[in-house]
Amino acid sequence: MVGTLSFSASPIFEPETMDELCSRLLRVSTETDIDFDVALVTRELETRALLDQLPDFIYVKDRRSRFVFANAAAGRNSQYHDSDDLIGRTDFDILDRETADALFAVEQEVMSSGMSVEGKEERIKLVDGRILWLMTSKMPLRNEAGQVVGLVGISRDITDRKRQDDRRHGHARLLEMIARGQPLQVVLDALVRTVEDELDGITASVLLLEEGTDRLRHGANTRLHPAYVKLIDGIEIGPKVGSCGTASWRREPVFVKDVLEDPLWENYRELAMMFGFRSCWSTPIMGVDGQVLGTVGLYSNTPREPTELELELTAMATDIAGIAIERSRSEQRIQHMAHHDPLTGLPNRALFWTQFSRSLLEAQRENRKITVAYIDLDNFKQINDTLGHAAGDEVLKTLAARMISCVRATDLLVRLGGDEFAIVFSNLNHDELGVLRRLQELRGAISRPITVEEKSVVATCSMGVAFYPQDGSTPEALLARADQAMYEAKGMGRNALKVSVAEGL
């Protein structure tokens, strides 16, 4: 005798009624053989019109995981669209192989063990590439004899909710990284990955506007070809410079539907064709002061406009990137202020000891020499007393600029304080006599007249020089010997250079 299926349901299928519906489906029974049982169960679903109104996927499968019933919602989300076309097929016909294998194993376990699976979140990849997240319950279907003849499945599409949760969690994770002081590169890399994980067929990129210039520099990407990154690195922004260069120039989003037709890409079409881009959407990253900090760009290999989800994620990405960039720049400014003299911009005494110690350790390890020069301006107090401290500051800035022009990138020039400076020479091809010649040239550059407030001012200096390893093996000992030699130079009448006695030169 065939049982009947009767239940009431509202068009909106609440999660808490899922178990109730499953139970009612499971009460359907028959006394005939297993294969015929499933067919009879299907014929009992005369209430299909009601089931087809429900947004959840409701289906019945036989022992071989073949569909014997599917409501309209289940059919719409397959490539067949019509639920009747699913009958007799399996998940291997509508899902990718990896997903189908995993679901088949679960279903066979349900039917073999007789144990239900309830409220399980499943990531489903369809053969057309779409990703769905489902909340699924699967329960064994039995006849009156207690034999399992198949299973009943009820799945709710939670893709939107899952994506929203993932976005919130991703957003919070990125903000936490910023709050914990993670390096800018680490944050931007994580930001790009977050965007790409949320979107299908999208390549994301962050470009940074180099401070003090109109050029965009590579910020972060995970999928762009290295050759493309190299070609666009340093590109100058302008009114027709692709999507990112134009967005930075206009200070507003630029959405290019087809890079092969849009005039903004006129000069870059060959580049787009070379790397397979057909559309590119870029949004400027704005600072709190209204300055452009960079861009977030999304690339697609099909000509189209961005979707609502893509626009939403781009807005999130630009906001977080702006926070991260400004945080990083603020920290850089703080670090610079802590280790540099605000008047001359030179490294200060705090940075000097750190850098000097590192140079000395490298010299000890590589068995090479170091030269240290201590420089003190002669009679600088008279300049301050005669012309005022503002004029004295101008003289210090001018002399610092002259000293910078006389040293190399490998040299360490610092302002120790007041009118005292030091230089550490530690390059690999260290030549002591060559360093002394350079110091004499620097002394000559310092003594050239300076015009301050329409008055000509001449400042000279006294220099003391010490050498590693002859004059000491620690930064403190070497600087002390150079300082002593500098005072000896002042005793010689100032405007002179004196080498440490220990060296004997």
C-alpha positions in Angstrom: 0.0 0.0 0.0 1.4 3.3 -1.0 1.5 6.0 1.7 0.5 9.6 1.0 2.5 12.8 1.5 0.6 15.7 3.1 2.1 18.8 4.6 1.6 22.6 4.7 4.3 25.1 3.8 4.5 28.8 3.3 6.2 30.2 0.1 9.0 31.3 2.4 10.8 28.1 3.7 12.3 29.0 7.0 15.4 27.0 8.1 13.7 25.6 11.2 11.0 23.9 9.1 13.6 21.9 7.1 13.7 18.9 9.5 9.9 18.8 9.6 9.6 18.6 5.8 12.3 15.9 5.7 10.4 13.9 8.3 7.2 14.1 6.3 9.0 13.0 3.1 10.5 10.1 4.9 7.1 8.8 6.0 6.3 8.0 2.3 6.6 4.2 2.1 5.8 1.2 -0.1 5.7 -2.6 0.1 7.2 -3.3 -3.4 10.9 -3.8 -4.5 13.5 -1.1 -3.9 13.8 0.4 -7.4 10.1 0.6 -7.8 9.7 2.1 -4.4 11.6 5.2 -5.5 9.5 5.6 -8.6 6.3 5.3 -6.4 7.7 7.9 -4.0 8.2 10.2 -6.9 4.6 9.7 -8.1 3.4 10.5 -4.6 4.7 14.0 -5.0 1.5 15.3 -6.5 2.1 18.4 -4.4 5.0 19.3 -6.8 3.4 22.7 -7.6 3.8 23.6 -4.0 7.4 22.3 -3.8 8.2 24.3 -7.0 7.3 27.5 -5.2 10.0 26.9 -2.6 13.4 28.6 -3.0 15.2 25.6 -1.5 16.5 22.7 -3.6 14.4 19.6 -2.8 15.3 16.3 -4.4 15.1 12.6 -4.1 17.9 10.2 -5.2 18.1 6.4 -5.6 20.8 4.2 -4.2 23.1 5.0 -7.1 22.7 8.8 -6.3 20.6 9.3 -9.5 17.9 12.0 -9.3 14.4 10.6 -9.3 12.8 13.9 -8.3 13.9 17.5 -8.2 11.9 20.7 -7.7 12.1 23.7 -9.9 14.7 25.5 -7.8 17.1 22.5 -8.1 16.6 22.5 -11.9 17.1 26.3 -12.3 20.6 26.1 -10.8 21.8 23.3 -13.1 22.8 23.8 -16.7 19.6 21.9 -17.7 17.4 24.6 -16.1 14.3 22.3 -16.2 14.1 20.0 -13.2 12.6 17.2 -15.3 15.9 17.0 -17.3 17.7 16.1 -14.1 15.8 12.8 -13.7 18.1 9.9 -14.2 21.3 12.0 -14.0 23.8 12.3 -11.2 25.9 15.1 -9.7 28.7 14.1 -12.1 26.5 15.6 -14.9 26.1 19.0 -13.3 29.1 19.6 -11.1 32.8 19.5 -11.5 34.5 16.1 -10.9 36.1 17.0 -7.5 32.8 18.3 -6.1 30.8 15.4 -7.5 33.2 12.9 -6.0 32.9 14.5 -2.6 29.1 14.6 -2.6 28.8 11.1 -3.9 30.9 9.8 -1.0 28.7 11.6 1.5 25.5 10.3 0.0 26.7 6.7 -0.2 27.7 7.0 3.5 24.3 8.3 4.4 22.5 5.4 2.6 25.0 2.8 3.8 25.0 3.9 7.5 21.4 5.1 7.6 22.6 8.2 9.4 21.5 11.6 8.4 23.6 14.6 7.6 22.0 17.8 8.8 22.9 21.5 8.3 26.1 20.8 6.4 27.7 23.7 4.5 28.8 22.6 1.1 30.9 24.5 -1.5 29.5 23.5 -4.9 31.3 24.2 -8.2 29.1 23.8 -11.3 30.4 22.7 -14.6 30.0 26.2 -16.0 32.4 27.5 -13.3 29.8 29.1 -10.9 30.4 28.6 -7.2 27.5 28.0 -4.8 27.4 27.6 -1.1 24.6 25.4 0.2 23.3 24.5 3.6 22.2 20.9 3.1 20.5 18.1 5.0 20.5 14.6 3.5 18.5 11.8 5.1 18.0 8.1 4.2 14.7 7.2 2.6 13.3 3.9 3.8 10.4 1.6 2.9 8.1 0.0 5.4 10.5 -2.9 5.7 13.1 -0.4 6.9 15.3 -0.8 3.8 17.1 2.3 2.6 15.8 2.9 -1.0 17.4 6.3 -1.5 17.8 9.6 0.1 16.0 12.9 0.5 18.0 16.1 0.2 17.1 19.6 1.0 19.6 22.4 0.2 19.4 26.2 0.8 21.4 28.5 -1.3 23.5 30.5 1.2 25.9 31.9 -1.4 25.1 35.6 -0.7 25.2 35.2 3.0 28.4 33.3 2.8 30.0 35.9 0.6 28.8 38.7 2.9 30.3 36.8 5.9 33.5 36.3 4.1 33.7 39.9 3.1 33.1 41.0 6.7 35.7 38.6 8.0 38.1 39.6 5.3 37.5 43.3 6.0 38.1 42.7 9.7 41.2 40.6 9.1 42.7 43.3 6.9 42.0 46.1 9.4 43.5 43.9 12.2 46.7 43.5 10.1 46.9 47.3 9.8 46.2 47.8 13.5 49.0 45.3 14.3 51.4 47.3 12.2 52.0 44.7 9.5 54.1 46.0 6.6 52.3 47.8 3.8 53.3 45.2 1.3 51.9 42.4 3.4 48.6 44.2 3.8 48.2 45.0 0.1 49.1 41.5 -1.0 46.4 40.1 1.4 44.0 42.7 0.1 44.5 41.6 -3.5 44.1 38.0 -2.6 40.9 38.8 -0.7 39.4 40.5 -3.7 40.4 37.7 -6.1 39.1 35.0 -3.8 35.7 36.7 -3.8 35.4 37.1 -7.6 35.5 34.7 -10.5 37.7 35.4 -13.5 39.2 38.6 -12.0 42.8 39.8 -11.7 43.3 42.5 -9.1 46.1 45.0 -8.8 47.2 47.9 -6.6 49.3 50.7 -7.9 50.9 53.4 -5.7 51.3 57.0 -6.7 55.0 57.8 -6.0 55.2 60.7 -3.5 56.3 63.9 -5.2 55.8 62.6 -8.7 53.0 61.8 -11.2 54.1 58.2 -11.6 52.3 55.0 -10.6 54.5 52.3 -9.1 53.8 48.6 -8.5 52.0 48.1 -5.3 50.6 44.5 -5.1 49.3 41.7 -7.4 49.2 37.9 -7.3 48.2 37.0 -10.9 49.5 39.7 -13.2 52.4 38.5 -15.5 55.7 39.9 -14.2 56.5 41.2 -17.7 53.3 43.3 -17.6 54.0 44.6 -14.1 57.5 45.7 -15.2 56.1 47.4 -18.3 53.6 49.5 -16.5 55.7 50.2 -13.4 56.5 54.0 -13.3 53.9 54.9 -15.9 53.0 58.6 -15.8 49.3 59.5 -15.1 47.4 61.4 -17.7 44.0 62.0 -19.4 44.5 59.0 -21.8 46.7 56.5 -19.8 44.6 53.4 -19.7 42.3 52.9 -16.8 44.6 53.4 -13.8 46.5 56.3 -15.2 43.3 58.0 -16.2 41.5 57.3 -12.9 44.5 58.9 -11.0 44.4 61.9 -13.4 40.6 62.4 -13.2 40.5 61.5 -9.5 37.4 59.4 -10.1 36.6 55.8 -11.2 37.2 54.8 -14.8 35.4 51.7 -16.1 36.6 50.6 -19.5 34.3 47.9 -21.0 36.5 47.0 -23.9 40.2 48.0 -23.9 40.3 47.2 -27.7 37.8 49.9 -28.5 38.1 52.5 -25.7 40.2 55.5 -26.7 41.7 55.6 -23.2 43.6 52.4 -24.1 44.6 53.6 -27.6 48.3 53.6 -26.7 48.2 50.4 -24.7 46.0 48.0 -26.9 48.9 45.9 -28.0 49.9 45.5 -24.3 46.3 44.4 -23.4 46.2 41.9 -26.3 49.6 40.5 -25.4 48.4 39.6 -21.9 44.7 38.8 -22.7 42.9 41.7 -21.0 39.6 42.9 -22.5 38.2 45.1 -19.7 39.7 47.1 -16.9 38.1 49.0 -14.1 40.1 51.3 -11.9 39.2 53.4 -8.8 41.6 55.9 -7.3 42.7 55.5 -3.7 42.1 58.8 -2.0 43.7 60.1 1.2 41.9 62.0 3.9 43.5 65.2 2.6 42.0 64.6 -0.9 45.3 63.5 -2.4 45.5 60.5 -4.8 47.5 57.7 -3.2 47.2 55.1 -5.9 44.6 52.9 -7.6 42.8 49.6 -7.3 42.4 48.0 -10.7 40.4 44.9 -11.8 41.1 43.1 -15.0 38.8 40.7 -16.9 39.4 38.7 -20.0 35.9 39.4 -21.3 34.5 42.8 -22.5 32.0 43.9 -19.9 31.0 46.3 -17.2 31.7 45.6 -13.6 29.0 43.8 -11.6 27.4 45.2 -8.4 29.5 42.8 -6.3 32.7 43.8 -8.1 31.9 47.5 -7.5 31.2 46.7 -3.8 34.5 44.9 -3.4 36.4 47.6 -5.2 35.0 50.2 -2.8 36.0 48.1 0.2 39.5 47.6 -1.3 40.1 51.3 -2.0 39.0 52.2 1.6 41.3 49.7 3.2 44.2 50.4 0.9 43.9 54.1 1.7 44.0 53.4 5.5 47.0 51.1 5.0 48.9 53.5 2.8 48.4 56.5 5.1 49.2 54.5 8.2 52.5 53.3 6.5 53.4 56.8 5.4 52.7 58.2 8.9 54.9 55.6 10.5 57.6 56.4 7.9 57.4 60.1 8.7 57.6 59.3 12.5 60.6 57.1 12.0 62.3 59.7 9.8 61.6 62.4 12.4 63.0 60.2 15.2 66.2 59.5 13.3 66.8 62.7 11.3 67.7 66.2 12.1 64.6 68.4 11.3 66.7 71.4 10.1 69.1 69.7 7.7 67.4 66.4 7.0 70.6 64.6 7.9 70.6 61.4 10.1 70.9 62.4 13.8 73.0 61.0 16.6 70.6 58.2 17.4 70.7 56.8 13.9 74.5 57.4 13.7 75.3 54.9 16.4 73.1 52.2 14.9 74.5 52.7 11.4 78.1 53.1 12.6 77.8 49.9 14.6 76.5 48.0 11.6 79.2 49.3 9.4 81.9 48.3 11.9 80.5 44.8 12.2 80.6 44.4 8.5 84.2 45.7 8.3 85.3 43.3 11.0 83.6 40.4 9.2 85.1 41.3 5.8 88.5 42.4 7.2 88.5 45.9 5.7 89.1 49.4 7.0 86.8 52.3 8.0 87.6 56.1 8.3 85.7 58.4 10.7 85.8 62.2 10.4 84.6 64.5 13.1 83.7 68.0 11.7 83.2 71.1 13.8 82.4 74.6 12.3 84.8 77.3 13.4 83.4 80.4 15.2 79.8 79.5 14.3 78.6 81.2 17.5 79.7 84.5 16.1 77.4 84.0 13.1 74.5 83.4 15.4 75.4 86.4 17.6 75.9 88.7 14.7 73.2 87.8 12.2 70.7 85.9 14.5 69.7 82.3 14.8 67.5 82.3 11.7 70.5 83.3 9.6 72.6 80.7 11.5 70.0 78.0 10.5 70.3 79.0 6.9 74.0 78.7 7.0 73.7 75.2 8.6 71.3 74.1 5.9 73.5 75.4 3.1 76.6 73.8 4.5 74.7 70.5 5.0 73.7 70.5 1.4 77.3 71.1 0.3 78.5 68.2 2.5 75.8 65.9 1.0 77.1 66.8 -2.5 80.6 65.8 -1.4 79.8 62.3 0.0 78.8 59.1 -1.7 75.7 56.9 -1.2 77.9 54.4 0.8 79.1 57.1 3.2 77.2 58.0 6.4 76.9 61.7 7.0 75.2 62.8 10.2 74.6 65.9 12.3 75.7 65.1 15.8 74.2 68.3 17.1 74.7 72.1 17.0 77.5 72.8 14.5 79.1 69.3 14.8 78.9 66.7 12.0 80.5 63.3 11.4 81.2 61.1 8.4 81.8 57.4 8.3 83.5 56.1 5.1 83.1 52.3 4.8 82.9 51.3 1.2 84.5 48.1 -0.1 87.3 49.8 -2.0 88.4 51.8 1.0 91.4 54.0 0.3 92.5 56.1 3.3 94.6 58.6 1.2 91.7 59.0 -1.2 89.3 59.7 1.7 91.7 62.3 3.1 91.7 64.0 -0.4 87.9 64.0 -0.4 87.8 65.5 3.1 90.1 68.3 2.0 87.8 69.0 -0.9 84.8 69.0 1.5 86.6 71.5 3.7 87.1 73.7 0.7 83.5 73.5 -0.2 82.4 74.5 3.3 84.6 77.6 3.3 83.1 79.1 0.1 81.2 82.3 0.9 77.4 82.1 1.7 75.0 85.0 1.1 72.6 85.4 4.0 70.3 88.4 4.2 72.3 90.1 1.5 75.5 89.6 3.5 78.4 87.4 2.6 79.3 84.9 5.3 82.3 82.6 5.4 82.3 79.5 7.6 85.3 77.3 8.0 85.6 74.0 9.8 88.1 71.9 11.8 88.3 68.2 11.0 89.6 65.2 13.0 90.1 61.8 11.4 90.5 58.3 12.9 90.9 54.9 11.3 89.6 51.4 12.1 91.3 49.2 13.2 94.4 51.3 14.2 92.5 53.8 16.4 89.9 51.6 18.0 87.5 48.7 17.6 84.2 50.3 18.8 82.2 53.2 17.5 82.7 55.1 20.8 86.5 54.7 20.7 86.8 55.7 17.1 84.6 58.8 17.4 86.5 59.8 20.6 89.8 59.6 18.7 88.4 61.6 15.8 87.0 64.2 18.3 90.4 64.5 19.9 92.1 65.0 16.5 89.5 67.7 15.7 90.4 69.7 18.8 94.0 69.4 17.9 93.1 70.9 14.5 91.5 73.8 16.2 94.6 74.2 18.3 96.6 74.5 15.0 94.6 77.7 14.1 91.3 76.2 12.9 90.3 75.6 9.3 92.5 72.5 9.3 92.4 68.7 9.1 94.2 66.6 11.7 94.7 62.8 11.6 94.7 60.8 14.8 98.2 60.5 16.2 97.8 56.7 16.5 97.7 56.5 12.7 100.9 58.5 12.3 100.1 60.0 8.9 
